[in-house]
Amino acid sequence: MIITVGNEKGGVGKSTIACNLAVEAVRHRRRTLLIDADSQQSAMDFRAVRSENAGLPQFQAVGITKNTIHKDIQGFRGYDLIIIDSGGRDTQVFRSAILASDLFIIPVLTSQYDVWATQGTTRVLEEARSFKDIEARLVINQLIPNTIVAREASDLLEGLGVSLLKTRLHARVAYKQAIAEGKGVSEYEPGGKAAREIQALWREVGLK
């Protein structure tokens, strides 16, 4: 299975989600490849920090920032799961990453500005679907709990035409602290709220 995590809008936490899903995959003994398609190479930086800890289960990672991901990916064999961390902005690389995927996960924040910005991503998705059947799901990220925005999030996103996952990822310090140590939140704070969120996301997208 090939999953792309991306949004044209920057700052939505796509790399954090992609890296945490890769960690969940190796924790579940899946042969996993993480492709960093973002010029900032945040996922590759995470992988470099993680590789320094021999006690952690490791996944493979490679950076591809050319518009040939959907072709190159055919050469990667022997993996149970491939996760693509796709950069922001509507570029040919971004479009190639979407076209490579079986499932496209779109992290989105709950402000009206972010919803408007995500409309561009859904338009690119529809164009890609003219070439390939691609499942897509929105996931609310960096949510501040017990706020009016949290309660109105579903209504804000309803107009985007992409199914919204029930799992919501909140703004928690554990996400940032775990990434800095090259860990997923399930490793950094087992049983914590962030870990439970990522595990719920893992299950909801069908990766049990």
C-alpha positions in Angstrom: 0.0 0.0 0.0 1.2 3.5 -0.8 0.1 6.4 1.3 0.8 10.1 0.6 0.5 12.6 3.3 0.3 16.1 1.9 -1.4 19.5 1.5 -0.6 22.5 -0.6 -0.9 24.5 2.6 2.3 24.6 4.7 2.5 24.2 8.4 -0.3 21.6 8.7 1.9 18.9 10.3 2.2 16.5 7.4 5.8 15.5 8.2 4.9 14.7 11.8 2.0 12.5 10.7 4.1 10.8 8.0 6.9 10.0 10.4 4.6 8.8 13.1 2.8 6.5 10.7 6.2 5.1 9.6 7.0 4.4 13.2 3.7 2.7 13.8 4.4 0.6 10.7 7.7 -0.8 12.0 6.3 -1.3 15.4 3.8 -3.5 13.7 6.6 -5.3 11.9 5.7 -3.9 8.5 8.6 -3.5 6.0 8.4 0.2 5.5 9.8 2.9 3.2 9.4 6.6 3.9 9.8 8.8 0.8 10.6 12.5 1.6 9.3 14.5 -1.4 9.6 17.8 0.4 12.6 20.1 -0.4 12.9 20.9 3.3 13.7 17.1 3.9 12.2 17.1 7.4 11.4 13.4 7.2 15.0 12.6 6.2 16.2 14.6 9.2 13.9 12.6 11.5 15.2 9.4 10.0 18.8 10.5 10.6 18.2 11.2 14.3 16.3 7.9 14.7 19.1 5.9 13.1 21.4 7.0 15.9 19.4 4.9 18.4 20.0 1.3 17.6 17.4 0.2 20.1 14.5 1.6 17.9 13.0 -0.4 15.1 14.2 1.2 11.8 12.5 1.9 8.5 14.1 2.8 5.2 14.0 6.3 3.9 14.8 8.0 0.7 14.5 11.6 -0.6 12.9 12.1 -4.0 12.2 15.7 -5.1 11.6 15.1 -8.8 8.3 14.8 -10.6 8.9 11.1 -11.3 7.8 9.6 -8.0 4.8 7.9 -9.5 7.2 6.1 -11.9 10.1 5.6 -9.6 8.0 4.0 -6.9 7.5 1.0 -9.2 11.1 0.1 -8.6 10.8 -0.1 -4.8 9.8 -3.7 -4.1 9.7 -5.8 -1.0 7.9 -3.3 1.2 4.5 -3.8 2.9 3.9 0.0 3.2 5.3 3.0 1.5 4.6 6.5 3.0 5.3 9.7 1.0 5.8 12.9 2.8 4.7 15.4 0.2 5.8 19.1 0.2 3.5 22.1 0.1 2.6 24.2 -2.9 1.2 23.0 -6.2 4.2 21.6 -8.0 4.8 18.8 -10.4 6.5 16.9 -7.5 3.4 17.3 -5.4 1.2 16.1 -8.2 3.5 13.1 -8.8 3.3 12.1 -5.1 -0.5 12.2 -5.2 -0.6 10.2 -8.4 1.7 7.5 -6.8 -0.7 6.9 -3.9 -3.4 4.5 -3.1 -4.5 6.6 -0.2 -4.0 10.4 0.1 -4.2 11.7 3.6 -4.7 15.5 3.8 -3.9 17.1 7.2 -5.9 20.3 7.7 -6.2 22.9 10.4 -9.5 24.2 11.4 -9.3 27.9 10.5 -11.3 29.2 7.6 -8.1 30.3 5.9 -6.7 26.8 6.1 -10.0 25.3 4.7 -9.8 27.8 1.8 -6.2 26.9 1.1 -7.0 23.2 1.2 -9.5 23.7 -1.7 -6.5 23.9 -4.1 -5.3 20.5 -2.8 -8.7 18.9 -3.5 -8.7 20.3 -7.0 -5.3 18.7 -7.7 -6.7 15.4 -6.3 -9.6 15.5 -8.6 -7.3 16.0 -11.6 -5.2 13.0 -10.5 -8.3 10.9 -10.2 -8.8 11.3 -13.9 -5.8 9.0 -14.3 -6.1 6.7 -11.3 -8.6 5.7 -8.6 -7.2 7.4 -5.4 -8.8 7.2 -2.0 -8.6 10.4 0.1 -9.3 11.4 3.6 -9.0 14.6 5.6 -7.6 14.5 9.1 -7.9 17.4 11.5 -4.6 18.3 13.0 -3.2 20.5 15.7 -6.7 20.9 17.1 -7.2 22.8 20.4 -9.7 20.8 22.4 -12.8 22.2 24.0 -13.1 25.2 21.8 -15.8 26.5 19.5 -13.5 25.9 16.5 -13.2 22.2 17.6 -16.9 21.8 17.6 -17.4 23.5 14.3 -14.5 21.7 12.5 -16.7 19.2 10.7 -19.0 21.9 9.3 -16.0 23.9 8.1 -14.5 21.0 6.2 -17.8 19.5 4.9 -17.6 21.6 1.7 -14.3 20.2 0.6 -15.8 17.0 -0.9 -13.4 14.6 0.8 -14.4 12.3 3.7 -13.3 13.4 7.1 -11.7 10.9 9.5 -13.2 10.6 12.9 -9.7 10.6 14.5 -8.5 14.1 15.4 -5.0 15.0 16.3 -4.6 17.7 18.9 -2.0 20.3 19.5 0.2 18.5 22.0 3.8 19.1 23.1 4.5 15.3 22.9 4.5 15.5 19.1 7.3 18.0 19.0 9.3 16.4 21.7 9.1 13.0 20.2 10.2 14.1 16.8 13.3 15.8 18.3 14.4 12.5 19.7 13.7 10.6 16.5 10.8 8.8 18.1 7.1 8.3 17.4 4.7 9.5 20.1 3.9 5.8 20.8 7.6 5.3 21.8 8.1 8.7 23.5 5.1 8.5 25.7 3.4 5.1 25.5 -0.2 5.3 26.6 -0.2 9.1 26.4 -3.0 11.1 24.6 -0.8 11.7 21.5 0.1 8.0 21.2 -3.6 7.1 21.4 -4.4 9.5 18.7 -1.8 8.2 16.3 -2.8 4.6 17.0 -6.4 5.5 16.3 -5.3 7.1 13.0 -3.4 4.0 12.2 -6.4 1.8 12.7 -8.9 4.1 11.0 -7.0 4.2 7.7 -7.0 0.4 7.7 -3.5 -0.3 8.8 -4.2 -2.6 11.7 
